[in-house]
């Protein structure tokens, strides 16, 4: 990958995270609902679930598309956790 491709790819990844976050907010509510319904430990569990979901007892990941989608979900949940933290702490 060239440096330009890396930056372009990063923008695409961040856009996928943004789109997933918007989907989550539509489905579950925004930072206020996240703060009211989830603890920091809940977010850690959710993130861990998605980061490790692809692992079925061997390396490398069996399905690389599923692996990438689960990483996007984990990153999005990290964004949700930060938003909930900021909301709860003013």
Secondary structure by P-SEA (a helix, b strand, c coil): ccaaaaaaaaaaaaaaaaaaaaaaaaccccaaaaaacccaaaaaaaaaaaaacccccccccccaaaaaaaaaaaaaaaaaaaaaaaaaac
